[in-house]
Amino acid sequence: MGRLKNLKTPTIAVLAAVAMALITLLDEQSKIQSSDHLNFLALKGFAILLWVFAAIELQRSKSEISFSANLLFAAGGILYSIFSSLYRPWYLISVFEISLVFAFLVPHTKRFFWIFSVIYYGGYNAFFLARWPNVIENQISLGFSDWMNIGFQYTLISGLVYFFFVRAKRFRVRSEMRLESIGRNASKVMADLNVMSALPREDLLLVEKLVGGPGAHSVSEILSLTQTQLRIVQTAMLELSSLTSVAVKDVCEFSVAERIKSLAATLAPAGKSLLTFDVAGDLVIHADRTLVTSMLFNLCANSLRAFEERKTQAPTITWTLTESPPSISFEDNAGGFDAEALRHLKKSIPYTGFRGGSGLGYQIMRDCV
């Protein structure tokens, strides 16, 4: 019963297609007499009503029609096209209609049924108007029913234009919006990952537990493991974001002191709870929070690695923040940088000064040295 119910709509559609094919045949034999023309116009209108009724039935259904239903509907459309081509050679444009009919060989939505109906009738009538006034119907005086028929054909062709231009444009816009949404979400996730890995205290403790508990591995190994996992995720997100070429910068106004306090709370487990942060002053800047926090995190991580070799000395990091000029000074009691590290630190960081950045990274590195 379920299959028969699914076949209800396309069966009506097939009957309508056959009816229109027969009407076309009889219309050719009628010599387009005025009285007969009105009768055949009524029959064509009845066939169109059958198609509309089929569309309404489909609209009421809750699921897509079956493959067999699509096949029957396609067969009816092809039959109608062949009948038309036999009795009017210029109806060979029905090849275009047949290609559309074959779209019904795959499951489709209700909206597609309506769109196809507009294209089908529009394609049928478009070349009737293209040959104007050479068709036989236009070699006699036109009555009210003739003009009504022509007006209906113009309406169908307008629907065809609407689908190809307006609907296609809307579909393209919706597709671009979806891709941009994917890019924005990917960039936001990357920003969250870059904010010193955004790992709260309990997550760092979990990493410690996974690698064997406190003392089982060095602080450097724990930090390296975390950063390696972050790089893997960041690479995946970069590839996803590159599909849309959409980048979202985490640019806002924020307090550097608050960022440093957040770093202290997060890095405390890695420093065996002996890490001391001294913050003097405050600095509120409008910059890329992700990049600034990432640099602060890297500086702290380097200090922790340096203190790992001095297990008898507790790490202390002192931050000095000034508003004018905006600067961040970093100092620890680890003994300074070696010559090789110092040589690299004298190079400016390129990504803090372009794309509207503040260049704060270079100031941080200069004050560190």
Secondary structure, 3 states (H helix, E strand, C coil): CHHHHHHHHHHHHHHHHHHHHHHHHHHHHCCCCHHHHHHHHHHHHHHHHHHHHHHHHHHHCCCCCCHHHHHHHHHHHHHHHHHHHHHCHHHHHHHHHHHHHHHHHCCCCHHHHHHHHHHHHHHHHHHHHHCCCCCHHHHCCCCHHHHHHHHHHHHHHHHHHHHHHHHHHHHHHHHHHHHHHHHHHHHHHHHHHHCHHHCCHHHHHHHHHHCCCCCCCCHHHHHHHHHHHHHHHHHHHHHHHHCCCCCCCCEEEEEHHHHHHHHHHHHCCCCCCCCEEEEECCCEEEEEHHHHHHHHHHHHHHHHHHHHCCCCCCCEEEEEEECCCCEEEEEECCCCCCHHHHHHHCCCCHHHCCCCCCCHHHHHHHHHC
